[in-house]
Amino acid sequence: MSVFINAAHIYIRMKMMEKVVTTQVTWVLSYIQGGVAEAWKDNLLDELAKGESEVKTAEQLFSKIRNDFGKTCHDLAKRLSHYLYFFSFLFLLFYLHRRECGKVSHHNDVT
């Protein structure tokens, strides 16, 4: 869980500080997918749309993720699936960063 939160926090600081807070929160939520997490996200999005959520900042969202998922992710299979997703997210961030720096080629291989 902390890997995902740390990566998202770093990305927000690097690329999204000037963005509206709701954009930051929605961006983080867009990476929460599958199973119980998907239902949790859908419920939170409904609360946000209705103005009924206590989540007003990205930091509050990270705290909610830690609190809600720290209690429910006890079995190893769930943890492994979350970690695999988060590592995929980290790889995507790394790739996008390298692409912006011009270190990834966009050539089409034509033979």
Stockholm file with secondary structure:
# STOCKHOLM 1.0

chainA/1-111         MSVFINAAHIYIRMKMMEKVVTTQVTWVLSYIQGGVAEAWKDNLLDELAKGESEVKTAEQLFSKIRNDFGKTCHDLAKRLSHYLYFFSFLFLLFYLHRRECGKVSHHNDVT
#=GR chainA/1-111 SS CHHHHHHHHHHHHHHCTTSCHHHHHHHHHTTCCSHHHHHHHHHHHHHHHHTCCSCCSHHHHHHHHHHHHHHHCCSHHHHHHHHHHHHHHHHHHHHHHHHHTTCSCCCCCCC
#=GC SS_cons         CHHHHHHHHHHHHHHCTTSCHHHHHHHHHTTCCSHHHHHHHHHHHHHHHHTCCSCCSHHHHHHHHHHHHHHHCCSHHHHHHHHHHHHHHHHHHHHHHHHHTTCSCCCCCCC
//
